[in-house]
Amino acid sequence: MSRDYVPHSPAQFHLFLGHLIQYVQKQLDATPLVWTHILKDRFDQLGQRYGEFSQAFSNHQDTPTPAMTLARNEAQAEATRELRAFVNQFLRFPPVTNVDRVEIGVPNHDMIRTDHKVVTEMVDYVLHLRNIREIMVDFWIQGETHKAKPQGYDGAVIVWDLLDAHPENPNALNHHTMASRTPFPVHFEEADRGKTVYFAAAWQNERGILGQWSEIKTAIIP
């Protein structure tokens, strides 16, 4: 049985993604603001993909031709890709709570059974400058030549922050995301260009257990 939290039915997917976007927007409008970690351009992009799917879904309901079916399915696939990336980057960690995830239909880590209780692997990585306001984190298992994540792991937790001095440890880095694939892009605001950003990473398994942090590396935001 599939344990995928994303509905495959177009009608159910339409309701699911619409509810998730409404819930996130509610948190972004809350006072005091707690969800400060979500990048506006990424949320806008998710909303755009939802709008494109919603239009294709409506068109198919009005005119259920093979062409309209294909357009709806393609729009749903694009929205699903954007949704998964958004959830993994912004909704897997505090300040998003287990209650929040239940409310929006995203599974919590403690609901997943696995035998992996200890994370022994470490992350090694390099930082690449690809586009303006973007840094690519290219990571792998330390000591390995391949770039596949450890079996039974969610991926690498990447933390970063813009600081005036080198931090003593990764706990000082306040921004975080889950990267399930490598390389992983981290986006910044226009005002951040030219500033120094510090990174660290650690593997996390499906039980939510975090491994040892990598060394802290730096880059200048392009």
Stockholm file with secondary structure:
# STOCKHOLM 1.0

chainA/1-222         MSRDYVPHSPAQFHLFLGHLIQYVQKQLDATPLVWTHILKDRFDQLGQRYGEFSQAFSNHQDTPTPAMTLARNEAQAEATRELRAFVNQFLRFPPVTNVDRVEIGVPNHDMIRTDHKVVTEMVDYVLHLRNIREIMVDFWIQGETHKAKPQGYDGAVIVWDLLDAHPENPNALNHHTMASRTPFPVHFEEADRGKTVYFAAAWQNERGILGQWSEIKTAIIP
#=GR chainA/1-222 SS CCCCSSCCSHHHHHHHHHHHHHHHHHHHTCSSCCCCCSCHHHHHHHHHHHHHHHHHHHHHHHCCCHHHHHHHHHHHHHHHHHHHHHHHHHSSSTTSCHHHHHHHTCCCGGGSCCSCCCCCCCEEEEEEECSTTEEEEEEEETTCSSCCCCTTEEEEEEEEEECSSCCSSGGGCCEEEEECSSSEEEECCGGGTTCEEEEEEEEEETTCCBCCCCCCEEEECC
#=GC SS_cons         CCCCSSCCSHHHHHHHHHHHHHHHHHHHTCSSCCCCCSCHHHHHHHHHHHHHHHHHHHHHHHCCCHHHHHHHHHHHHHHHHHHHHHHHHHSSSTTSCHHHHHHHTCCCGGGSCCSCCCCCCCEEEEEEECSTTEEEEEEEETTCSSCCCCTTEEEEEEEEEECSSCCSSGGGCCEEEEECSSSEEEECCGGGTTCEEEEEEEEEETTCCBCCCCCCEEEECC
//
